[in-house]
Amino acid sequence: MNLSLFTLVCLKLQGSEPLCRHTPAISSQCKRQGIIVYSSRSLWLGHPNSASIRQVLVEPESSAYPPQSCPFGGCVYVPITAPSTPGTGLLEPAPTYPTSYRNPMSASADSIKIQDEKTALEFVVDHDETYKILWNVFYKSAWEYYTNITTENEEKMNRISKNLAGFDKEATRFAQMFEIQKFRNTTLRRQLTQIIERSGPYATNDSELVQKLKRSQSDIQQTYREAYFCLPRMNCLHQEGLEQIMRNSRDSEELMTVWEGWRHVTGSDIRKQFTNLTTYLNKAVQYNGHTDVADWWGKQHEMAYFRNEIARLFQELQPLYQEIHAYVRKRLLMLHGRDLFSRSGHIPAHLLGSLEGGNIHRIYNLLEPYPKAPKVNITKIMIEQNFNISLLYRLAEDFYVSLGLDPLTEEFWERSMFVRPTDRQVLCQPSAWDFGDGEDYRIKACTNIDEDDLEMTHREVGHIVYYQSYKKQPAIFRNGANPAFHDAFANLAALSINTQDHHQKIGFIGPTPEDREQDINYLLKLALEKVAVLPYAFAVDHWRWNVFRGLILPSDYNKEWWNNRCRYEGVSPPVARSSGDFDPAAHFYVTGSIPLIRHFISVILQFQWHEALCKTSGHQGDLHRCNIYGSKAAGKALRKALSLGSSQQWQNVMKILTGQRKLSMTPLLRFFKPLLLWLKDQNKEENIGWARSCPSIVPHLDIPSPMNHPHKYLRYFYVVPSME
């Protein structure tokens, strides 16, 4: 059997004979024929007439040659024989087969197992070339849509996305034909494995299941996106407007109304859909050999005993988090009064600055230790120095170039969207884009001249620098070493650029003496952003792991949700919850099926790398004052590690940066050691920690239907049923 896969072709639309050529000639041929080629594959699989079928995905510029139905969508089937002249790539027409002829690849991949490594290598090379073209075409269509939101652009993006998904699905089926574990070439094994895993739950051959899965995900996300709650004597607000109230309001009754109202309008509609989605996802990932979604998520991180490792890291965090929790509880109790707080030690979730409760840094202004300590107003300084948007990105680029990493490409500066256009609708959420050709990288953002966006530009440019670093890797390896690596590196710069030393080096401030109160303010603000969110991430995904593993019944979803949050976060519901509620639906990461544990790991990596690179750069003293800007030694280690992409296990990449192969919470704890000592002193009179179970008595608010507009609140105490 001779197998050659994913060879690009061009079809001649005029005349009776199809013209097929390999990759080198495709561009000019297709341009002359007026065809856009998205992907294809060629199969030299023996069948009764010793011929084969080449499936070609094309989109003619006219309807003169309408595509027929096939797994890629928009394909035509072209019968061919083997090349008449070896090495030329020219293919002669084969006999025409009846329409009832069955494509050999429609058979189960389990029925064909190939042990020849040379054949597998040809497959991954062909796959790589095709995927890069598909990648480029899809991201260009997505860019057109998100920078110019129109129905036409959305339809085009969705059509190409469907084609790419079909390609990935077929690639998975091909890769599964090989006896991967018997191959000696470890890189080849890794490439084939990642090709198989890329389609995730959509690799299954059960088209009905895929449709149910997509419909369920779409319905849940649409319900979340369109949900709104109507406040008394106020407009009805969607999630974004309600978040503003949670962040800025100091009225505990208003906060409670919004908190419960949001859960009222999301939970009831999403509960059944989530139960179905869980079933569909678990069944779908079994196609690639995973037990369930929890197993699939864990294997993405390539860690033995993954959940045990995460639990170990969480335990290492407890001494610091419990002190932060006690300090936050004390300050909020002083602001809102003792009546809202139970004796169990938990903090009511509606007082934490967001609908979800995992973003405590949003209320830092209520918790600031030393309001009168010196402050560096970065926004004011940039405005006084006549900063423009381009200079903001140049400053970010300079940080990475100072380490010896590559500057941004000309295409980046020509094609990025840095400001909101005035002539069209766009999506302003900042994002970094890799178009797969090794040159075209872009950022999409509606940038402002302020301190927040100074950090944002460094983060998004960090993603671009990572893209550029692994551009020479095969397409399948152009990614972070594990799902947490990209965010870890992108956020790494923030630990340097917010130091006093960096502000001096880039000319924001002059020589300034160190100030302990200023340091404590900075460390607490950073801890609320980085540390306080980790128990939230752990609690949410610990709950989801147990849901996916079938350890929590749908009737117990809400009870176990709060059991997890009360136990691991020390956060409790401010009003009575029941089995009829479904509070997970109020959380974006749950409705979006986005694992939070990757954020948990990325924060740990960020501080591990920072400590190691500070040591490499020769820094001495407190870690929170370290600035790696200008350190070529740190940049050399980063270049070597980042250039590997996902071609090796993340532990190998980790060792290049830190000399260690395991995750450790110790560097993070060392970074925040001055804060921990200060917190212990502040909390001397406080009870540290909280009860494992949720409080049995909580304030309750009898909220109305979201479509009504009552003129008063009704408050009373309600005994929560036992959660044992």
N, C-alpha and C positions, 0 to 999 in steps of 0.2 A: 504494500500500500504506500503510495506516495502522497503526502499531504502538504499542501501549501495554502496558508490561510491569510485572509485579510489583505489581499493584493488589490490596490486601487486600479480601477479600469475606467475607460471612457467609451461610451457607446455611440456609434455613428447612427444618427436617427434617419438618415436618408439611405435608401438602397436596401437590399435584402440581406447583406452580410454584416454582422456586428463587428466593429473594430475594437479589439481589446489590447491594452498595453499596460505594462507595469509602471510603477511609480515615476521613474525618471521622465517619461514622456507625457505624463497625464495632463500637466498644466496647459501646455500649448494646444494639445489635442482637444481638450474640453472647451477651451476658449473658442477654437475654430468651429466646434460643433454646437456652441451655445448651450452647454449643459453645466450645471453645478453638481459636482460629485460630492456626496457627504460621506459615504462609506461603502465598503463592499467586502466580499470574501470570495476566495476561489477554493474549490474543493476538488482534490484529485482522489475521489473515493471510487473504488471499483464498483460497477454495477453491470447488469447483464450485457450491455453493449460496449463495455470498456470505455465509456465516455464519462462525463461529469457535468455537474451543474454549477455554474457560477452565478451567484446572487449579487445583484448590483443595486445599490441605493442611489438613485439619481433624482434630481428635480429639474425637469426641462423648463426653460424660460417660457415656453408656450405649451398649450395643451395638445400639441400635435401627436405626442406620444404619451398618453396617460399611463401612469404606473399601475401595476397590478398589486394585489394584496400579497404580503409576505411578512415574516416575523419582524423585519426592520420597519415596515410601514413605508409605502412609496417605493416599492422595489419592482424590478423586472427580472425574470428568469431567462438566462441566456444559455442554451446548451452549447458546450464546447468540448473539444478533445484536447489531449496533451499538446504542448508546443511542438510544431513540426521541426523547428530548428532550435536545439537546446541553447539556452542562454539569451535568445533574442526577445523572449517575452511575447512574441506574436502567436496568436492562437487561431487555428483554423476552425471554421464552422463544423459542428457535429450534426449527426442526423437529428431530425426533429422527433421528440418523444411525445406520446399522448399526454393530454392534460391531466390524466389520472396518475401520472408518474409521481411517486412519493419521494420527496427530498430525503436523502439518507440521514441528514442531520435532524430530521423530525423524530427520529428514534431516540429513546432514552440514552443519555450519555453513559449510563451504567452498562449499556450493552456493548460499548466499544471502549477498550482500554489500550492505550498506546504506551509502550515502554521505551521507544527510541528517543534519546535526548536530542539528537540532531533535528528531528522533526519538531520537537517541542521548542527548540531554540528558533527555528524558522517561524514558528507560530508567534512567539513573543515579539520577534523583530517586526513581522508584518503587522501585528496588533499595535505595536508602539507607533509605527508610522501613521496608521489609520487613525488611531485615537488622538494624536496631536492635531490632525486636521479637523476632526470632529469637535474636539475641545475648543479650538480656535473659532470655528463657525458658531458653536453654541454660545460662547461667551461674548462674541460680538453681537449676537442677536439679543442676549440678555442685557448687555450694555445699552443697546439702542432703546430697549424698553424702559430700564430704570432711569435713564437720563432723558427720556421723552415718552412719558406714559400715555400711550394711545391704545385703542382696541386693536388696531392693525399690528402694532409692534408686539402686543401681548400675544396675539394669535400666532404670529411668526415665531416668537420665542417658544411658545408651547409646542408648536409643530416640530421644531428642531429638537427640543428637549425630549419629546416622545421618541424621535429617531435615535437620539443618543442613548436613551434608556433601553431601546431595543437592541442597539449595538452592544451595550454592556451585558444585557441578558444573554445574547447569543455568545458573547465572548466567554461568559461564565460556563455555558454549556460545552464549548470547545475545550476550555481549560480542564474541565472535569473529565475529559476523555483520557487524560494522561495519568499514568501511575506516578504521581508526583513524589511520593515518599521513597520510591526506589531510585530516584535520580541522585547522582553524586554531586552535581553542580548545585551548591547551596543557593547561589544567586538566582538560578533558574527556578528552583523550587519556590523561592520567595516571590519571584515575579508571578508565577502561576497562581500561588495562593492569594496574592493581593488582587489579581484579576478576578478570581472567584468571589472574593469578599466585597469587591467594590459595589456590586449591585444590591448587596444587603438583602432585605426581605423581598425585593422584586425579582430575584433570580428564579423563583419557582416557576415551574411549567403550568401551574394551575392558574389559568387566565381568569377564571371566575373569582378565585381567592384574591388575586391582585386587584381586580376591579373593586371588590368589597373593601379591601384594605385602603385603596386610594380614596374611595368614596367616604369611608369612615374618617380618615385623617382630614380630608377636605371639610367635611361637615363640622368636625370638632373645631378646627381652626377658624372656620367661618363664624360659628356660634360665638367663639371667644372674641373675634375681631369686631363683630357687629353688636355685641352686648352693650347695654347702656342701663344706667340707673338714674331715676328721677328723685332729686332731693326736694324736701319741702321748700316751697317758695323759691325754687331755683330751676334752672334749665336741666334737661336730661343730658347726662354726660357719658361719654365713652371712657374706656380705660385711661387714656392719656389725661383727660380732664379730671378724673377721679384721683389719679396719682398726684396731681398738683395739690389737691385738698389734703391728701394724706401727708404730703411733705410740709405744707405750710400752715395748716390749721393747728390751733392750740386748744380748740374746743373738743373735749373728750367725747361729748355726746355726738357731735357732728362726725368725728372720726369713727365712732362705733357704728353710726348709721351707714356711712359709706362702706366700711369694712364688711358689715353683714349684708348690705344691699348688693354689693358686687358678687358675693357668694350666692345670693338668692337668684340673680339673673344668669349666672353661668352654670351653677351646679346641677340644677334640675334638668336642664336640657342636655348636658354633656355626660351625665352619669351612665346612662345606658349605652351611649355611643362609645365611651371609654371601655366599658366591659367587652363590647364586641371587638374593638380595636385590639385589646390585649389578646383575645383569642386568635384573631387574624395574624397579628405579628408573630406570636409564638409558633403558629403553624407554618408561616412563611419562612422563618429563619431555619427551620428544621431541614429545609431543602439543602442548605449548605452544611449540614451536619451539626448544627447547634441544638442544644437541649431546649433552650428558650431564649428570650431576648436578654435576660440577665447574663446568661452564658455568652451570648454574642457580644454584648458590651464589654464584658470582662476580657474576652480573648483579643479584642482590639488593642488592649494595653500590654499584651504579651507578658503577663505576670502570673507565675504559679501562685495558687491560693490568693487570687486577686482580692476577694472580699475580706479575707483575713488581714491582708497587708493594709488595706484602707482602714480597717478597724484599729490596727496597731498605730497608724499615723494619727488617727483621731484621738486615741488615748494619750499620745504624746502631747497633743495640743491642749488638753484639758486644764492644766494649771494656769496657763495664760488666759484662755477663754473664760474660765470661771471668774477670774478677777475682773475682766472687762465687763462681764455680765453683771457682777455685783455693783460695779461703779455706775453702769447705765441704769440699773434698777433704782439705785439710790437717787440719782439725779431726776429721773422721771417721776419717782414717788414724791419728791419735793415739789415738782411742778404741778402734778395732777392730783395729789392727795392720796392718802392711804386707802380710802374706800375702794379704789379700783384694783388694789393689789391683794391677792390672797396670801395666806400664811405659808403656802407651799414654796414660796420663793420664785415662782414663775413671773415673767413679765407678760402682761396682756399684749397680744399681737398687734392690736390696732394702734398702739402708741409708738411703733417703731419706724414710722416715716414712709411706709409704702403699703400697697394693697397686699403684697406677698409677705412682708415682714423680714425679708433677708437683706435689706438695704439700709442698715442702721446709720451708715455714714451720711445719709441725707438729712439727719437731724443733728449733725455735729454741732451746729450753732447753739443747740440747747445743752450740749455736753462739754463744751470747750473748757478745759481746766483753767487757763489763764487768759481771759479776754483782753487784759491790758498789756500782754506781752508784745514785744515788737513784731510787726508783720511786714512781709515783703509783698507789696501789691504788684504782682507780675503784670496784670492787665493794664494798670496805670502806667507802668514803666514802658511797656511795648507801645502804647499809644503815644506817650511822650517822645519815644525814639522813632516815631513815624513808621512803625512796622506796617507792611502790607501783607496780603495773603501769601504771595509768592515767597517773601522773606521768611515767613513762618515755616514753610516746607523746606526752604534752603537751610534753615537752622537745624531742622530734623535730619536732613541729609548730612550736614556737617558732623553731627554726632557720630554717625556710623562710619563716615569717611575718616574721621580722626582715629578710628580703631584700625584702619587699614582695609576696611571692607569697600566693595565697589560702589562708585557713585551711581545715581539713577540715570536711566537711559534718556536719550533725546525724545523718544516716543512718549515717555512718561510725562515730560513737561509739555509736550504738544497736545496730548490726547486726554489728560486727566480732567476731571470736573472738580474744581476747588471751591466754587461759589454757586449759590443757587441761581439758575437762569431766570430771567424775567419773562420769557416768551413761551414757556412750556412747563408742564407739571413734571416733577422729578421726585425720586425717593431720596431723602437727605441722609438717611442712616449711613454713617461713615463705613466704608469698606475698601479693601485692597483687592486688586484684580490681577490675575496671571492669565494671559491669553495663549500660553503654551508654545509660543514660537521662539522664546529665548530673548526677545527684544521688547515686546509690547507688554508693559506693566502700567497699571493706572490706579488712581485713587478717585473714589467718588465721595464727595462730602460737601456740605454747605458750611464752610469754615467761617468762624468769627475770630476777631483779634481779642482773645482772652486767655486766661490761664488754663482753663479746661481744654481748649482746642490746641494749646501748645503741647499738652500731653497727648492729645488725640493724634496730632500730626506725627509725633515720634512713634506712637504705637502703630499707625497704619504704614508709615514708611518702614518700620521694622518688619512688617509682613512682606513688603516688597523686597527688602534686603534678603530675607530668607528665600523668597522665590528665586532671586537672582543667584543665590549661592548654590542652589542645587539644579540649575538649569541644564547642566550637562548630563544629568542622570536620565535614564529611560523615563518615559512619561509616567509609567506606573509608580515610579519611586519619587516623583516630584511632589513631596508632601512632608509634613513633619514626621519625625521618627516615631512618634505615637500621637494619638489625638490631642494631647495636651501641649505638645512642644511648640506649636506655632504661637499660641497665645502667651506661653511662658517667655519666649524670646521677644515678642512684640512689646510686652509689658516690662521687660527687663530694664529698658532705658529710663523708665520713670523713677527708679530707685536712685539713679545718678543725677538726672536733670533737676530734681527738686532739692538738691543739696545746696547749702550756702556756697560751697566751693565752686560748683558749676555756675551758679548765678554770678559769681565774681569773674570766672574765666570767660564768660560770654558777654561781659560788660553790663549786666543788669544792675549790679551793686558794686560798691567799693569795698575795701577791707573792713570787715565787721567782726567784732569779738563774738565768741560763742556765747549763747544765752540758753541756760538750762530750761527756763519756762517755755521758750520758743521751741526747743527740742521736744519737750513733753507734748505740747500742742500738736506738733507735726506727727509724732509717733502715735498719738491716740487717734488722730484723724485717719492715718494710714491703717492702723489696726482695725478700725471700724469698717474700712473698705475691704481689707485683705483677710483679716483673721475672723471677724465676726460672721462673715458669710459662709465660712467652712462648715460649721455645724448644721447650718441650713441645708447646704448641698448634701451633706452626709445623710441627714434625716430624710430628705426628699427621695434620694436614690436608694437608701436602705428600704424605704417603704415600697418603691417601685420594684426593686429586686424581689421582694417577697410576694408582690402581686404577680409578677411574671412567672415566678416559680410555683404559683398556686398555693402558697402558704397563707394567703389572705382571701377570704371569700368576698364576693361583691357586697354582701350584706354587712360586712365588717370594714369596708374600705375607709369610711370616715372615722370610725373608732380607732383603727390602727394608724391612720394618718396623724391624729392628734396624740396617740400614744408615742409615736416616734418623735414628733416635734417637742412634746413636753419633756420627754426623757433626754433627748440629745441636745436640744437647743435651750431648754429652760424657758420656752415660750408657750403660752397657753391661749385658748380661745377666750375672747372677752365676753362672749355670750354663749348660752347653751347650744350645743351641737347634738345632732341625733343621727341615727342610721339613715334617715331620709335625706340628709344633706350630703353634698359631695364637694367638700372644700378644695381638694386638689385641682378642680377645674378653674379655680381663680388664679392659677399659677401658669405663667406663660410657658415655662420649660416643660410642664406636664402636658399641656394641650399641644405643644409643638413636638412632643416626643424627642426632646433634646436631653441627652445625658448631662447631668450637672457634675458628675464626679470628675469629668475632664477638667472642669474649672478648679475643683479641689486639688487635683494633681498639678495643674499649671501653676498655682500659687506656690506650692511647695518647691517645684522646679525653679521658679523665679528666684527664690531666696537662696536655694542651693547654688545656683549658678552665680548669683551676685557675690556670695561669700568667696567662692572659688576664684572668680575673676578679680576680685579685690586683692586676694592673696597674690595672684599672678602679677598684678600691676604694682605690687609693692606697698599697698596701703597698710598703714598701722593705725590702730585706734578703733573707736566705735564703728560698727558696720553701717549704721544709719548716716554716717558722715562720709562714706566712701563714694567717690566719683571716678568711674573708669574711663571717662572722656579722655581721649588722647593716648590711651595705653595700647601700643602696637602689640605687646605681648598678649594682652587679653583678646585683641582682635585676631591674632594668629590662631589661638585656640578656638575661637568662634568660627572662623573661616573653615577650619578643618572639620569641625563637628557639623556645621550647617550644610556643608557641601555634600554630605552623605545622604541627605533627604531621608527617605524611609528604606534605603537599600540595606540597612543593617538593623538588628534589634536595638531598641532605644538604649538598652543598658550599655552597649558598646559606645554609643554617642555620648552618653552620660559620663563614661569613664574618661573620655577625651577632655571634657570640660572640668570635671571635679575630681578625677582619680578614683571615684567610687561608682559602683554599679547599682546601688539601692537608693530608694527614696528615703529621705530623712527630714524630720521636722526640726532637728537641732539648729541648723542655720537660721531658720525663721525665729526660733526662740532666742538665739543669741542676738539677732537684730533688734528685737523688742525688749531685751533685758533691762535697759534703763526704765522703760515704761512699766514693766512688771514690778520692779522694785518700788516705783512711785505708787502704783496701784495698791500694792500690799500695805503701804503706809496709809493711803486714803481709805482703805477698806477695813481698818483695824477694828472698827466697831460694828462691822457688817457680818451677817451670816453668809458664808461663801457656799455657793451651790444651790440646789433645789431638789424637791422631791422627785422620785422617778415617775410617779403617776401624775396625771393632770389634777388640778384642784377640784374638789367636789362641789364647791360653791363659787359661782361667778356672777357678775352683774349681767342682767338680761335686758335687752331692748326689744319690745314688741313692734317690729317694723311692719309697715303697711305694704300693700302691693306696690311695685315700682311705678305703676301707672297712676297712682293716687298722689295727692299732695296734702298730707295732714298738716295741722297747725300746731301740734305739740307732740312731745315724746312721752312714752310711758316706760318708766324704769322700775324694775323690782329684782329681787334675788331669786335665783332658780337653782334647785339642786340637780346637778348633772347625774344621770344614771351611771352606775358603776361601769368602768371600762375594763374590769378584770375579765 
